[in-house]
Amino acid sequence: CSSEDKRIVVSLPACRESHQPLYALGRLTVNFTLASMGSCPTAWAYGNEALSDVALAFVPKLAAASKVPATRGRKRKAQEGPDEPQATCTIAAHRFCLAMYSAYFNALFVRWAKDDKTVKLEYEGPEDLAAVRACIKVMYLQKLDAEDLPSEPEGSISLLLKMICWADMLQAPTCTELCISKLADNFRPGSAKDVNGMLEGLPESVLELPSFAKVQEACQKWLQRSFADVHEVITKEELLEAFQQLCPRAVLTWMKHDDLIGTENDVAFLVTCWYEGEQGRAAQEQDLIALSRHLRVSQLATSVRECMLPVLPWFTEDHLLPIFTTIHRRYGSAAAQKFPHLSIPNSWVAARKTAVPGLARGEFEEREWFLWRVPLSAVAEMLEQQDAKSEYCSDWFYSKGAYFRANLVLKKPQMELRAEVSAKLVKNVPALDVQLLIRQSRPDVRGRGLKILDKSSVLSPKRRTCAVVAPPTTELMPVLQRQLVDGHLVFKIKVHPI
């Protein structure tokens, strides 16, 4: 290297037989200035037609599939023949540069296209064409400039995703890392579609790269921000619909959070709701296995773990449950370490979630109660009916793993009025053990109301638990008049599986 003219002469011998071959034909001597080289030794070659020894031709995939027979080999896209489809564009390339940064091109030039003057790459559309061309440029320059990407964030993300797929196919790790890094800087998820595209739209090999951690962190933050309050997601229709649009990998990422607000019963129930949606029905067996192994089984209520969990359609590890129940009762959180040969997931013995509710503590406890206001006119209609048993029902309400409903039942001719609670259980669940507390607000009772029922009970689709509101009497309406609050019979019901 001369310090006066700042020129360097590079001699590249053929090295086909070396341990890690880089393709070069004969001996090639290149003169170039250090100023034009920059920090990348191949930047000078990009777009250089004078020194090009191969052309990259980009062919629409559908045209290639209809005219060219399939070729054996690893994802080979180089073809020759008199009936070849026409390329939409061609760029001058250099075998040595392509082979140095891409294991795919290296193998192609050594094994299948030793003497080919043109190498064809099939693309699927205009965006795919832009992505592969940008990918080739990044391989040459070993950098990705912001001006090479669309100015709109959505277009930029879309192009980067396609570039990453091309870089993975071409086995160009530096290009993959650069694209992932730029993606992490630009990605701001705003919907389930964005998260799904990031977690399932990329090749599997990319998901294990350290640089992908920043992208995954952005997805985790959005999932946490959108679906942290599990009870709220279950009970609000728009949130539940949004959750059901998540792909299996996104649900698994959400499930791993330690700072979800709610019980593990809520988590199991929400995953069951997700499974009933389109994404859940399309989930593969390995996805369901992963979800099953990340549920914190030891934190479930006993009746949920023993009666509900084995029949949930998405839970695939039910064969381990009887064994786990036995050894967990004896060894607690050390069960997985005591019996490693049983392959009990560590999540099954993990501690409960420790999130602090965003609601004030009093408000958080208050929403565990179902407030039921029954107008006196509803009782009057029940009296007019000729049936021996008349009912007035509430809407279904959710509480810690199951849906419940309150029923006001009038039995004739005794004229006895009862408040009953029934359960709406998941399909094939025979029964559920619950703790039930019913209070009735009355004008003559201060505080939280009169406790009319406080007991544990087994609920099933055909079995209810009841509390007497008014004993048998010939003057039911006068009795109820004394219990009215603003013209209503008011009940507060707290029920949850145990």
Backbone torsions as a table, in degrees:
resi	resn	phi	psi	omega
1	CYS	NA	124.8	-179.3
2	SER	-92.5	128.6	-179.8
3	SER	-73.5	-18.0	-177.8
4	GLU	-80.2	-51.3	-177.7
5	ASP	-97.0	-2.9	177.8
6	LYS	50.9	47.6	176.4
7	ARG	-118.9	152.1	179.7
8	ILE	-133.0	140.1	178.2
9	VAL	-108.7	123.6	-177.7
10	VAL	-111.9	127.2	177.6
11	SER	-109.6	123.1	-176.3
12	LEU	-114.3	99.0	178.7
13	PRO	-75.3	157.0	174.7
14	ALA	-66.1	137.5	-176.7
15	CYS	-139.5	44.9	-178.3
16	ARG	-66.3	-28.2	-174.2
17	GLU	-95.0	3.3	-178.0
18	SER	-72.2	167.9	-177.1
19	HIS	-62.8	-40.1	175.1
20	GLN	-121.6	86.7	-169.8
21	PRO	-67.7	135.4	168.0
22	LEU	-117.5	128.6	-168.6
23	TYR	-77.5	133.3	171.6
24	ALA	-153.5	143.7	-178.9
25	LEU	-100.1	123.4	176.9
26	GLY	57.4	-138.4	176.3
27	ARG	-120.7	128.1	-176.7
28	LEU	-120.7	121.7	179.3
29	THR	-109.3	126.6	-174.8
30	VAL	-122.9	130.2	173.2
31	ASN	-108.0	129.4	176.8
32	PHE	-155.4	159.5	-179.0
33	THR	-84.2	149.1	178.2
34	LEU	-64.3	-32.5	-179.1
35	ALA	-63.4	-37.7	-179.0
36	SER	-77.3	-21.5	-177.8
37	MET	-72.8	-37.1	-176.9
38	GLY	64.8	-145.3	-178.0
39	SER	-91.6	-5.7	-178.3
40	CYS	-115.2	128.2	-176.7
41	PRO	-71.2	-9.8	-179.4
42	THR	-114.6	3.6	-178.0
43	ALA	-60.8	-33.4	-179.0
44	TRP	-62.1	-26.0	-172.3
45	ALA	-83.7	-16.8	-175.7
46	TYR	-65.1	123.1	-179.5
47	GLY	78.1	3.8	-178.6
48	ASN	-82.9	102.6	-178.1
49	GLU	-78.2	-27.8	-175.2
50	ALA	-63.5	-36.8	-177.9
51	LEU	-101.4	7.7	-178.6
52	SER	-69.6	136.0	176.3
53	ASP	-120.3	5.8	176.1
54	VAL	-157.0	150.8	177.9
55	ALA	-112.9	137.2	173.4
56	LEU	-97.2	117.3	-179.5
57	ALA	-108.2	130.1	-178.3
58	PHE	-102.9	121.1	-172.5
59	VAL	-119.6	134.8	175.5
60	PRO	-58.8	135.3	-173.4
61	LYS	-63.9	-41.1	-178.5
62	LEU	-64.2	-39.4	178.3
63	ALA	-65.8	-40.9	179.2
64	ALA	-65.1	-39.3	-178.3
65	ALA	-67.9	-32.6	-176.3
66	SER	-81.9	-21.4	-174.1
67	LYS	-113.8	-24.4	-173.8
68	VAL	-112.8	127.7	177.7
69	PRO	-65.2	156.1	-178.6
70	ALA	-64.5	147.8	-179.1
71	THR	-118.7	136.7	178.2
72	ARG	-74.1	150.5	179.5
73	GLY	131.1	168.4	-175.3
74	ARG	-75.7	102.0	175.8
75	LYS	48.6	38.4	-173.7
76	ARG	-69.3	134.9	178.6
77	LYS	-125.7	13.0	177.3
78	ALA	-98.0	127.3	-176.5
79	GLN	-140.2	155.1	174.1
80	GLU	-139.9	159.2	177.6
81	GLY	151.1	160.3	-177.1
82	PRO	-68.7	-23.7	-176.4
83	ASP	-104.4	27.3	-177.4
84	GLU	-67.1	144.9	174.7
85	PRO	-68.0	152.6	-178.0
86	GLN	-76.6	137.3	177.1
87	ALA	-77.4	143.5	178.9
88	THR	-78.9	-28.5	175.4
89	CYS	-159.4	159.9	-177.9
90	THR	-138.4	140.9	175.7
91	ILE	-126.7	147.5	178.5
92	ALA	-74.7	135.3	-177.1
93	ALA	-135.8	178.2	-174.5
94	HIS	-138.6	122.5	-174.0
95	ARG	-56.6	-44.4	-176.7
96	PHE	-62.9	-43.6	-178.2
97	CYS	-65.1	-44.8	-179.6
98	LEU	-65.0	-43.2	-177.9
99	ALA	-68.1	-30.3	-178.0
100	MET	-67.9	-34.3	-174.7
101	TYR	-106.3	-6.3	-176.7
102	SER	-135.5	117.7	176.7
103	ALA	-65.3	-29.7	178.1
104	TYR	-63.9	-50.9	-179.7
105	PHE	-65.8	-35.9	178.8
106	ASN	-59.7	-48.6	178.8
107	ALA	-66.0	-36.2	-178.3
108	LEU	-63.7	-46.3	-177.3
109	PHE	-72.6	-29.2	-179.7
110	VAL	-79.7	-38.3	-170.0
111	ARG	-105.9	-42.8	-167.7
112	TRP	-114.0	-27.8	-174.6
113	ALA	-129.0	51.2	-176.0
114	LYS	-60.4	-42.3	-173.7
115	ASP	-114.3	6.7	-178.0
116	ASP	-67.8	135.5	176.1
117	LYS	-86.4	-18.2	-179.3
118	THR	-133.8	135.8	175.1
119	VAL	-117.9	129.4	-175.8
120	LYS	-101.2	137.9	173.9
121	LEU	-121.7	126.0	-177.2
122	GLU	-91.0	132.0	179.2
123	TYR	-122.6	163.9	-172.1
124	GLU	-105.7	-9.3	-179.0
125	GLY	178.3	177.1	-178.4
126	PRO	-57.1	-41.9	179.5
127	GLU	-66.2	-37.8	178.6
128	ASP	-66.2	-38.0	177.8
129	LEU	-64.2	-45.5	178.5
130	ALA	-61.4	-36.3	-178.3
131	ALA	-68.6	-44.2	-178.1
132	VAL	-70.0	-35.4	176.6
133	ARG	-66.1	-41.4	177.3
134	ALA	-64.8	-35.7	179.6
135	CYS	-64.6	-43.4	177.8
136	ILE	-61.8	-41.3	179.3
137	LYS	-62.8	-42.6	178.7
138	VAL	-63.0	-37.8	178.5
139	MET	-61.6	-40.3	179.4
140	TYR	-70.8	-48.8	-173.2
141	LEU	-84.0	-18.6	-176.7
142	GLN	56.4	34.9	174.5
143	LYS	-158.8	158.9	179.6
144	LEU	-127.2	111.3	-177.9
145	ASP	-89.5	148.0	-179.8
146	ALA	-62.3	-31.9	-178.7
147	GLU	-69.9	-12.7	177.2
148	ASP	-82.2	-6.4	-178.0
149	LEU	-110.0	153.3	175.3
150	PRO	-58.7	150.1	-178.7
151	SER	-72.1	-29.7	-179.8
152	GLU	-75.9	134.5	-179.0
153	PRO	-56.7	-41.1	-177.8
154	GLU	-63.9	-43.7	178.7
155	GLY	-66.7	-36.2	179.2
156	SER	-64.8	-44.8	179.3
157	ILE	-63.1	-44.1	-179.0
158	SER	-60.4	-44.1	180.0
159	LEU	-65.8	-41.8	180.0
160	LEU	-62.9	-39.4	178.4
161	LEU	-61.7	-42.5	179.0
162	LYS	-69.0	-36.6	177.3
163	MET	-63.8	-39.5	179.2
164	ILE	-63.9	-40.2	177.7
165	CYS	-63.4	-41.3	177.1
166	TRP	-66.0	-44.3	-179.8
167	ALA	-61.3	-36.4	177.6
168	ASP	-67.3	-43.2	179.5
169	MET	-64.6	-39.6	-179.6
170	LEU	-81.1	-5.2	-179.1
171	GLN	55.5	55.0	179.1
172	ALA	-113.7	86.2	-171.4
173	PRO	-62.2	-36.6	-179.4
174	THR	-65.3	-41.5	178.0
175	CYS	-62.9	-42.0	179.1
176	THR	-60.8	-46.2	-179.5
177	GLU	-62.1	-42.7	-179.7
178	LEU	-63.5	-41.9	-179.5
179	CYS	-68.6	-41.7	178.6
180	ILE	-62.8	-42.1	179.7
181	SER	-62.2	-44.0	178.2
182	LYS	-66.6	-37.0	178.4
183	LEU	-62.8	-42.1	179.9
184	ALA	-63.0	-34.3	179.8
185	ASP	-72.2	-32.0	-172.8
186	ASN	-98.6	-19.1	-170.1
187	PHE	-77.7	121.7	174.8
188	ARG	-133.3	91.1	-174.9
189	PRO	-62.6	142.6	178.5
190	GLY	-130.8	-1.1	-178.5
191	SER	-159.0	169.3	176.8
192	ALA	-62.3	-33.9	179.4
193	LYS	-61.5	-41.5	178.9
194	ASP	-62.7	-45.5	-178.6
195	VAL	-66.6	-42.0	179.4
196	ASN	-60.0	-44.9	-179.4
197	GLY	-61.1	-33.7	-178.1
198	MET	-78.5	-39.9	-174.7
199	LEU	-85.6	-26.1	-177.7
200	GLU	-122.3	-7.2	-179.4
201	GLY	-89.0	-3.4	-178.0
202	LEU	-106.8	154.8	177.5
203	PRO	-60.8	151.0	-178.1
204	GLU	-59.6	-37.0	-177.6
205	SER	-63.8	-29.2	-178.2
206	VAL	-71.6	-34.0	-175.1
207	LEU	-65.5	-18.4	-179.1
208	GLU	-92.5	-5.0	-178.0
209	LEU	-72.5	142.2	178.1
210	PRO	-58.4	-34.6	-178.2
211	SER	-67.8	-19.4	-179.9
212	PHE	-75.9	-13.4	-178.0
213	ALA	-59.0	-35.8	-179.7
214	LYS	-67.6	-37.4	176.9
215	VAL	-66.5	-44.2	179.5
216	GLN	-63.4	-36.3	178.4
217	GLU	-64.0	-39.5	177.6
218	ALA	-63.4	-39.4	177.6
219	CYS	-65.2	-42.7	-179.7
220	GLN	-61.4	-42.4	-179.1
221	LYS	-64.5	-40.4	179.5
222	TRP	-66.8	-42.7	178.7
223	LEU	-62.1	-42.1	179.3
224	GLN	-65.3	-42.0	-178.6
225	ARG	-67.7	-33.8	-174.1
226	SER	-89.1	-33.4	-170.4
227	PHE	-131.2	29.0	-177.8
228	ALA	-68.6	-40.4	-178.2
229	ASP	-85.5	95.5	-172.1
230	VAL	-63.1	-41.8	179.2
231	HIS	-59.9	-41.5	-179.3
232	GLU	-67.3	-39.2	178.9
233	VAL	-62.7	-40.7	-178.4
234	ILE	-67.9	-38.2	-171.0
235	THR	-93.3	-10.9	177.8
236	LYS	-107.8	121.0	-171.2
237	GLU	-60.0	-42.8	-177.0
238	GLU	-67.2	-35.6	177.2
239	LEU	-70.4	-39.3	179.2
240	LEU	-63.9	-41.9	178.3
241	GLU	-63.0	-40.0	178.3
242	ALA	-65.3	-39.8	179.7
243	PHE	-65.7	-37.9	-179.1
244	GLN	-67.6	-13.6	178.0
245	GLN	-85.8	-6.7	-179.5
246	LEU	-71.4	143.9	175.4
247	CYS	-75.9	163.4	-178.2
248	PRO	-56.0	-39.7	-178.9
249	ARG	-66.4	-33.8	177.4
250	ALA	-68.9	-40.4	177.4
251	VAL	-63.4	-39.4	178.5
252	LEU	-65.1	-41.4	177.6
253	THR	-61.5	-42.3	177.9
254	TRP	-64.5	-41.8	-175.7
255	MET	-64.9	-26.7	-177.1
256	LYS	-74.6	-13.5	-176.8
257	HIS	-61.1	139.0	174.0
258	ASP	-87.1	-16.7	-172.2
259	ASP	-110.1	37.8	171.1
260	LEU	-79.9	146.4	179.9
261	ILE	-95.9	114.2	-179.6
262	GLY	141.5	-179.1	179.8
263	THR	-96.0	168.2	176.8
264	GLU	-69.4	-24.9	171.2
265	ASN	-57.9	-42.4	179.1
266	ASP	-62.6	-41.9	-179.8
267	VAL	-61.3	-47.5	180.0
268	ALA	-61.8	-40.1	-179.1
269	PHE	-67.6	-41.5	-179.2
270	LEU	-66.9	-38.8	176.1
271	VAL	-63.3	-35.2	175.8
272	THR	-64.4	-41.7	175.9
273	CYS	-62.7	-41.1	177.9
274	TRP	-62.3	-40.4	-178.4
275	TYR	-62.7	-28.0	179.6
276	GLU	-77.2	-10.9	178.4
277	GLY	-86.0	-179.0	-176.1
278	GLU	-63.6	-45.0	-179.4
279	GLN	-64.6	-39.2	-179.8
280	GLY	-66.1	-42.9	179.6
281	ARG	-65.3	-26.4	-179.4
282	ALA	-89.6	-2.0	-176.7
283	ALA	-65.1	142.9	177.4
284	GLN	-83.0	164.7	-177.4
285	GLU	-60.7	-38.8	-179.4
286	GLN	-66.1	-29.1	176.3
287	ASP	-67.1	-43.3	-179.0
288	LEU	-68.6	-35.0	176.5
289	ILE	-62.8	-44.0	179.6
290	ALA	-62.4	-43.0	178.3
291	LEU	-63.7	-42.1	-179.3
292	SER	-63.2	-35.9	-176.2
293	ARG	-83.1	-8.0	178.3
294	HIS	-108.1	4.1	173.3
295	LEU	-76.2	138.4	-179.9
296	ARG	-85.3	80.0	-170.3
297	VAL	-59.9	-37.9	-177.0
298	SER	-66.5	-19.0	-179.5
299	GLN	-91.7	-1.0	176.6
300	LEU	-75.1	150.4	171.3
301	ALA	-60.8	147.4	-174.9
302	THR	-56.5	-44.1	-178.6
303	SER	-68.2	-32.0	176.4
304	VAL	-68.5	-43.9	-178.6
305	ARG	-65.6	-38.9	-173.0
306	GLU	-92.6	-31.6	-175.7
307	CYS	-102.7	-38.3	-173.2
308	MET	-94.6	-47.0	-172.8
309	LEU	-56.8	-44.1	-177.3
310	PRO	-61.7	-22.0	-176.6
311	VAL	-106.7	3.3	176.4
312	LEU	-65.9	133.7	-172.2
313	PRO	-66.3	-24.1	-178.2
314	TRP	-93.3	-13.0	-176.3
315	PHE	-84.3	116.8	-172.6
316	THR	-104.9	-6.2	-174.3
317	GLU	-102.9	30.6	-176.0
318	ASP	-64.8	-21.6	179.8
319	HIS	-67.1	-21.4	-179.7
320	LEU	-87.6	-16.4	-171.1
321	LEU	-60.5	-47.8	-179.0
322	PRO	-59.4	-41.7	179.5
323	ILE	-65.9	-44.2	-178.8
324	PHE	-62.0	-42.8	-179.0
325	THR	-58.5	-41.2	-177.8
326	THR	-68.3	-50.4	-175.1
327	ILE	-75.9	-27.0	178.1
328	HIS	-71.4	-34.0	177.8
329	ARG	-62.1	-30.5	-176.7
330	ARG	-93.1	-41.3	-171.8
331	TYR	-110.6	-5.7	177.6
332	GLY	61.2	-135.5	-175.7
333	SER	-68.5	-11.6	178.8
334	ALA	-87.8	4.6	-174.5
335	ALA	-59.7	-43.0	-176.9
336	ALA	-65.5	-37.2	-179.8
337	GLN	-75.6	-30.7	-179.8
338	LYS	-69.0	-32.0	-176.6
339	PHE	-129.7	68.5	-177.6
340	PRO	-63.1	-26.8	-178.5
341	HIS	-68.5	-15.7	180.0
342	LEU	-84.3	-9.7	179.0
343	SER	56.4	43.3	176.2
344	ILE	-75.0	125.5	-177.8
345	PRO	-61.4	140.5	177.9
346	ASN	-62.0	-30.9	-179.8
347	SER	-63.7	-27.7	-178.3
348	TRP	-64.0	-25.9	-179.3
349	VAL	-112.1	13.5	-178.7
350	ALA	-68.9	156.4	180.0
351	ALA	-69.5	163.0	179.6
352	ARG	-66.7	159.2	178.6
353	LYS	-68.1	144.1	-170.0
354	THR	-115.9	20.9	-176.8
355	ALA	-66.3	144.4	173.2
356	VAL	-93.0	124.2	-177.2
357	PRO	-57.9	143.7	174.7
358	GLY	-69.8	-25.4	176.0
359	LEU	-75.6	155.2	171.7
360	ALA	-61.6	149.8	-174.0
361	ARG	-55.3	-42.6	-179.7
362	GLY	-63.7	-40.5	179.2
363	GLU	-66.7	-37.1	-179.3
364	PHE	-64.2	-41.2	178.0
365	GLU	-71.3	-33.7	-176.9
366	GLU	-65.2	-34.4	-177.6
367	ARG	-74.0	-8.5	174.1
368	GLU	-73.7	-14.1	178.6
369	TRP	-95.7	138.7	173.6
370	PHE	-98.1	120.0	-179.9
371	LEU	-93.7	120.7	-176.7
372	TRP	-121.5	118.4	179.5
373	ARG	-110.5	116.2	-177.3
374	VAL	-106.4	117.4	178.3
375	PRO	-68.7	146.9	179.9
376	LEU	-62.8	-26.8	178.7
377	SER	-62.7	-30.0	178.2
378	ALA	-65.9	-38.7	177.3
379	VAL	-67.5	-38.5	178.6
380	ALA	-61.3	-40.7	177.5
381	GLU	-65.3	-37.2	177.8
382	MET	-64.3	-36.3	178.8
383	LEU	-66.7	-32.9	-177.9
384	GLU	-75.3	-21.5	-179.5
385	GLN	-70.9	148.3	-176.2
386	GLN	-89.4	-7.8	-176.9
387	ASP	-68.1	153.5	178.1
388	ALA	-71.0	-19.7	-179.5
389	LYS	-140.4	120.7	-179.8
390	SER	-117.7	147.0	-176.7
391	GLU	-132.7	149.1	170.0
392	TYR	-129.7	122.6	-170.5
393	CYS	-112.3	148.5	173.6
394	SER	-86.3	174.4	169.2
395	ASP	-72.5	161.6	175.3
396	TRP	-69.2	139.8	175.8
397	PHE	-129.7	148.2	-174.2
398	TYR	-98.1	142.3	175.5
399	SER	-154.2	107.1	167.9
400	LYS	50.4	48.1	171.6
401	GLY	115.7	-2.2	-179.5
402	ALA	-160.0	161.0	175.0
403	TYR	-99.0	141.9	-179.6
404	PHE	-131.6	165.2	178.4
405	ARG	-145.3	139.9	176.2
406	ALA	-95.0	143.0	180.0
407	ASN	-131.9	133.0	172.6
408	LEU	-102.4	118.0	-171.8
409	VAL	-116.2	129.1	177.1
410	LEU	-111.1	118.5	179.1
411	LYS	-100.2	131.5	179.2
412	LYS	-116.2	151.2	4.4
413	PRO	-89.0	5.8	-178.0
414	GLN	-64.5	-24.9	-176.3
415	MET	61.0	49.2	177.0
416	GLU	-104.2	132.9	-178.7
417	LEU	-111.5	127.3	-177.8
418	ARG	-126.9	149.2	170.7
419	ALA	-104.5	122.0	-177.6
420	GLU	-119.5	155.0	176.9
421	VAL	-126.9	130.0	178.1
422	SER	-123.0	163.9	-176.6
423	ALA	-117.6	143.7	173.0
424	LYS	-107.9	100.6	-171.1
425	LEU	-95.1	158.6	175.3
426	VAL	-62.5	148.4	-177.7
427	LYS	-52.5	134.9	177.7
428	ASN	76.7	2.1	174.5
429	VAL	-84.5	117.4	-173.7
430	PRO	-71.4	-40.3	-175.5
431	ALA	-163.7	167.6	-179.4
432	LEU	-143.8	131.3	177.8
433	ASP	-85.9	126.2	-174.2
434	VAL	-131.9	159.2	168.6
435	GLN	-105.1	127.5	-171.9
436	LEU	-127.3	131.9	177.3
437	LEU	-134.3	124.4	178.0
438	ILE	-121.4	126.2	174.4
439	ARG	-118.9	145.1	177.2
440	GLN	-118.2	125.2	176.8
441	SER	-78.3	131.0	179.4
442	ARG	-136.6	152.7	-179.7
443	PRO	-61.7	-30.4	-175.4
444	ASP	-92.4	6.5	-178.7
445	VAL	-123.4	123.3	178.5
446	ARG	-91.3	170.8	177.1
447	GLY	83.0	-140.8	-172.4
448	ARG	-84.9	-1.8	178.5
449	GLY	109.8	171.2	-178.2
450	LEU	-82.4	125.8	178.4
451	LYS	-78.6	115.1	-179.7
452	ILE	-108.0	-9.6	175.4
453	LEU	-158.9	133.5	175.9
454	ASP	-153.0	98.6	-175.9
455	LYS	-162.7	163.0	170.0
456	SER	-93.6	147.9	-175.1
457	SER	-156.2	158.7	175.4
458	VAL	-100.3	121.5	178.5
459	LEU	-108.8	144.2	175.2
460	SER	-144.6	171.2	179.0
461	PRO	-54.7	-24.6	-178.5
462	LYS	-113.1	4.6	-176.6
463	ARG	-123.2	131.5	179.6
464	ARG	-123.4	165.2	171.6
465	THR	-119.4	136.3	-172.3
466	CYS	-126.6	159.4	173.9
467	ALA	-134.5	142.0	-177.4
468	VAL	-80.6	124.3	175.5
469	VAL	-92.2	-43.4	177.4
470	ALA	-140.9	121.6	179.4
471	PRO	-67.1	168.4	179.0
472	PRO	-51.9	128.8	-177.5
473	THR	-156.3	155.5	176.3
474	THR	-90.6	-8.3	-179.2
475	GLU	-126.1	67.1	-175.2
476	LEU	-65.8	-48.0	-175.0
477	MET	-61.1	-44.9	176.3
478	PRO	-59.4	-35.7	178.1
479	VAL	-64.4	-44.1	-178.6
480	LEU	-69.7	-32.2	179.3
481	GLN	-57.1	-35.8	-178.8
482	ARG	-75.1	-12.1	-178.6
483	GLN	-100.0	-3.6	-172.9
484	LEU	-72.3	142.3	171.2
485	VAL	-125.2	110.7	-175.8
486	ASP	55.1	40.0	176.0
487	GLY	79.4	11.2	-177.6
488	HIS	-131.9	152.4	163.5
489	LEU	-84.5	122.9	-172.8
490	VAL	-114.0	125.2	179.5
491	PHE	-124.3	145.4	171.8
492	LYS	-120.3	122.7	-173.1
493	ILE	-120.6	130.2	176.1
494	LYS	-125.9	119.3	-177.1
495	VAL	-143.5	139.0	177.5
496	HIS	-158.0	150.6	179.0
497	PRO	-65.0	148.7	177.9
498	ILE	-128.0	NA	NA
